[in-house]
Amino acid sequence: MKKTYLSALVLLGSAGSLMAQGVANRVAPSVKDDVTPVILRRSCAAQDVLQAQLAADPGLARRMDAIEAQTQRFVAARAAAQLRGGNTPGGSTGGTTALLSGTVTIPVVVHVVYNTAAENISDGQIQSQIDVLNEDFQKLNADRSNPYPYSGLAAAAPVRFTLASVVRKASKTRSWSTNDAVKNSKRGGDDAWDATKYLNLWSCNLGNGLLGYAQFPGGAPATDGVVMLYSAFGSRAKWPTGTYSSPYDLGRTATHEVGHWMNLRHIWGDDGGACTGSDQVGDTPNQGGENYGCPAAGKSSCTNASTGGDMFMNYMDYTDDRCMFMFSKGQADRMTAVFDAGGARSSFATASGALRQTATASTISVFPNPGREAVSLTLPANADAARYSVRVYDMSGHEMRQARYDGQGQLQTEALPKGLYYISISDGANTSRQRFEKE
Ligand SMILES: [Zn+2]
């Protein structure tokens, strides 16, 4: 990622004094006036904060590797299920494996940490942000119908945000940095609520020309959540009387940061324009660097000109609020994985009732699992084994003919290579899908 704040300019003061912000040149606190910060370029510190956390915590890389592996397994399984034309792991019915089904409710706690009256943003401004999050993540945003090359890839994530609480905390601190002090009541901030149950959003006078930063899944619970500049919080379109810094006044900073919180990376892959980095998403084009403002249609980089150019209308780019209006399908899959069984934020899905062991009459499992030569179906009492069709697929969705169902409740798996598979069991009306490991 480019150290964009090196060139970020922050305009402070009603007299319009202009100060170039270097790393060592901090934003001067507003001494007595409530002056809305003027941010000239979007700048998010999520990646910088991650790099600092990785350096400080040797276990974090391992935890994030495990989360990435679970994410990739989920994305591959979902792609395989879609190839088969069946239910996808997210939204599946049936099966004894706990799978995400329906919508995950995310209770949000907003910590308003303020030094001036303007920083103590109103309930209306806060609610406007919750409304924007719901629209953007559910693909209900009004600007989703803007014409753009990637409109066919736009997708919703299965999440719903509700405002659980607003905590207001007066503080002597006039300007905050990315050191997480705002998340600590002993340092003048306000402590996080239980990160397994709540998304914590801190609104404060974030300095250094930053609009916000998020902590990726895998980080410490006490610092989990999103920090935002108070004047980039909420939407002028929904709550006009709030305090806003144009052109970051439509609530998209939170959409971007909560995207990070759900494990999305910057769309250009944080490689400083080298075209070698990846956002770990399959359907976003390889993009050189971040985009600012509202680029002209057709802007391209790396080799993406032939596929439609940069996806600068993606929430995970750096464009202005009014010029970003989509997540891609691949990004939605990645976010969904976080809430699936074994996912870093699956506790939200469990609490929502969206992640559960389905226990219908049609639910069938295989035993033993992992298995070797043969596995047995655990059929409902009095069920006719011959009625069932049983198929085995690899994680890419290819049917494995080596595995054979005998019509009597036994699946022969001796010829199946070792590995992970999906077993699809159907009685014609209901299909149950199991993850299966051949030993
Ligand atoms: Zn970011």
Residues whose N, C-alpha, C, O or C-beta is under 5 A from the ligand:
A	BS01	ZN	C44 A46
